[in-house]
Amino acid sequence: MTGANVLRVAAIQMNCEPGNKQINLERAYQLIFEAAKAGAKLVVVPELFSTGYRVEENDVELAETIPGATSNWMVNVSKEFNITLVGCILEKDHTKGIIFDTGVVTNSSGIVGTYRKTHLWDQENTRFTKGDDLPVFQLEWGNLGIQICYEVGFPETARILALKGADIIVYPSAFGKARLYAWDLATRSRALENGCFVIAANRSGIEKSETSFGGNSRITGTQGEVLAHAVEENEVIISDIDLDEVAKQRRRIPYLRDLNRKLFAEEFKKSSSTKV
């Protein structure tokens, strides 16, 4: 695929060693190197890629400030390969004594911005504090939104990112194998209903003998079609995406244009006190 607005993107699927940042960063580096060597300009790695996911007893020790060691590592890798890199790490706020599950965007200029996970899965509610913002990051090639793992099941937040202009929504994830039926449907649905590209980079492997990650990382097109799909434990998948397709698809099926925002806002307000 060629064209003025074509971007080569990569999703990295990888296993992690819980609590071992050195090994995890070395593994991530090799996979990022592979992606960059293949020409990728946007690379997405999984949720909590530097620490592993099931490290709840060590969250306080493993969490970092931003800027900090891992986010600085991401900046250095971005500069080395001239890429935009999206990763997700444990972030600590020293002033408040709280921890966030935070997406970080870096490029050759430094840290572009961060996103703190706003919808927490199960025991994450006892580990992390919810974020309170849904930013869209303006980059040289287009607009990027971030959601993390479980949030792939929330069409509302993806829709807000699309309404804010996101061309690509990325999902750094540690999504479980038992719920791959939801992963398959939701990753494609978020792309189709918003006329955007979705890059979902998932974990592989097993942690604590009970948490089995689903893999199946994928890059999804604006019509919900899977453009690339991972099958190996540690793998890089790549696709060339034409960002002009975002505007074209949003004209073909104008979900964003035709959304009754006033009704949506009113009904959300009415339902805010309803227990489910």
Buried (B, 14 or more C-beta within 10 A) or exposed (E): EEEEBBBBBBBBBBBBBBBBBEEBBEBBBBBBBBBBEEEBBBBBBBBBBBBBBBBEEBBEEBBBEBEBEBBBBBBEBBBEBEBBBBBBBBBBBEEEEEBBBBBBBBBBEEBBBBBBBBBBBEEBEEBBBEBEEBBBBEBEBBBBBBBBBBBBBBBEBBBBBBBEBBBBBBBBBBBBBEEBEBBBEBBBBBBBBBBBBBBBBBBBBEBEEEBBBBBBBBBBBBEBEBBBBBEEEBBBBBBBBBBEBBEEBBEEBEBBEEEEEEEEEEEEEEEEEEEE
